[in-house]
Amino acid sequence: MAKEDLSDATRHIQALPHASAQTGKIKFWHASLALRCASLPFMISVLINGESRKFIHPLLISELVGELGLAGKRIAIERNGEIVPRGTFTEQAISDGDRIEIVVAVGGG
């Protein structure tokens, strides 16, 4: 993390209100949160079925499914060439630069 990022995080921390009880723990929590947030990208870019998409923060695969309006549909997802088991949609996060392929099952007779 760059020195400028740390000083920006410190300025944000100093601007936060602090409770009087357990102030040390609360200040530490604010500092920890601010430093983690400073290291996160503000925008991620992913390729979904060949189309570039941008999101304001990293998403879980389950969140991406909701964002794309595919919740409840029969889908298969591949992330960077590997199939993502449906049971792990709520655990796996999409990162900047990921390549996602989504296939929607179509019924018919």
C-alpha positions as CSV (number, residue, x, y, z in Angstrom):
1,M,0.0,0.0,0.0
2,A,1.4,3.4,-0.9
3,K,2.3,5.9,1.7
4,E,-0.3,8.4,0.3
5,D,-3.0,5.8,0.7
6,L,-2.1,5.4,4.4
7,S,-2.2,9.1,5.0
8,D,-5.6,9.4,3.2
9,A,-6.9,6.5,5.4
10,T,-5.5,8.3,8.5
11,R,-7.3,11.5,7.6
12,H,-10.6,9.6,7.1
13,I,-10.1,7.8,10.4
14,Q,-9.5,11.1,12.3
15,A,-12.8,12.5,10.8
16,L,-14.8,9.6,12.1
17,P,-16.7,10.0,15.4
18,H,-15.4,7.9,18.2
19,A,-17.4,6.6,21.2
20,S,-16.1,7.2,24.7
21,A,-16.5,3.6,25.9
22,Q,-13.8,1.3,24.7
23,T,-12.4,4.0,22.5
24,G,-9.2,2.1,21.9
25,K,-11.1,-0.8,20.4
26,I,-13.3,1.4,18.3
27,K,-10.4,3.5,17.0
28,F,-8.6,0.2,16.1
29,W,-11.7,-1.1,14.3
30,H,-12.0,2.2,12.3
31,A,-8.3,2.1,11.4
32,S,-8.5,-1.5,10.4
33,L,-11.6,-1.0,8.2
34,A,-10.2,2.2,6.6
35,L,-6.9,0.5,5.7
36,R,-8.7,-2.5,4.2
37,C,-11.0,-0.2,2.2
38,A,-8.0,1.8,1.0
39,S,-6.5,-1.3,-0.5
40,L,-9.7,-2.3,-2.4
41,P,-10.2,-1.3,-6.0
42,F,-13.0,1.2,-6.4
43,M,-14.1,-0.4,-9.7
44,I,-13.6,-3.9,-11.0
45,S,-13.7,-4.9,-14.6
46,V,-14.8,-8.4,-15.6
47,L,-15.5,-10.1,-18.9
48,I,-19.0,-11.8,-18.9
49,N,-19.7,-14.0,-22.0
50,G,-17.2,-11.9,-23.9
51,E,-18.7,-8.5,-22.9
52,S,-16.7,-6.2,-20.6
53,R,-18.7,-5.1,-17.5
54,K,-17.7,-2.8,-14.6
55,F,-18.9,-3.0,-11.0
56,I,-18.2,-0.6,-8.2
57,H,-16.9,-3.3,-5.9
58,P,-16.0,-7.0,-5.9
59,L,-19.1,-9.2,-6.0
60,L,-19.9,-12.7,-4.8
61,I,-21.0,-14.9,-7.7
62,S,-24.5,-15.1,-6.1
63,E,-24.6,-11.3,-6.1
64,L,-23.6,-11.2,-9.8
65,V,-26.4,-13.7,-10.6
66,G,-28.9,-11.3,-8.9
67,E,-27.4,-8.2,-10.7
68,L,-27.9,-10.0,-14.0
69,G,-31.5,-11.0,-13.3
70,L,-30.7,-14.7,-13.3
71,A,-31.7,-15.6,-9.8
72,G,-33.8,-18.7,-9.7
73,K,-32.9,-19.7,-13.2
74,R,-31.1,-22.9,-14.2
75,I,-27.6,-21.7,-15.0
76,A,-24.0,-22.9,-15.1
77,I,-21.1,-20.6,-14.5
78,E,-17.5,-20.9,-15.4
79,R,-14.9,-18.6,-13.9
80,N,-11.5,-18.3,-15.5
81,G,-11.9,-21.6,-17.2
82,E,-13.2,-23.6,-14.2
83,I,-16.8,-24.6,-13.4
84,V,-18.2,-23.0,-10.3
85,P,-20.3,-25.4,-8.3
86,R,-23.7,-23.9,-7.5
87,G,-23.2,-24.6,-3.8
88,T,-20.2,-22.2,-3.7
89,F,-22.0,-19.2,-5.4
90,T,-22.3,-17.5,-2.0
91,E,-18.6,-18.1,-1.1
92,Q,-16.7,-17.2,-4.3
93,A,-15.9,-13.6,-5.1
94,I,-15.4,-12.2,-8.5
95,S,-12.2,-10.3,-8.9
96,D,-10.9,-7.6,-11.2
97,G,-10.0,-9.2,-14.6
98,D,-12.0,-12.4,-14.1
99,R,-13.5,-14.1,-17.2
100,I,-17.0,-15.3,-16.5
101,E,-19.1,-17.5,-18.9
102,I,-22.7,-18.1,-18.0
103,V,-25.0,-20.6,-19.7
104,V,-28.7,-20.5,-19.1
105,A,-30.6,-23.8,-19.6
106,V,-33.6,-23.5,-21.9
107,G,-36.4,-25.9,-21.6
108,G,-38.5,-27.1,-24.5
109,G,-40.0,-30.1,-26.1
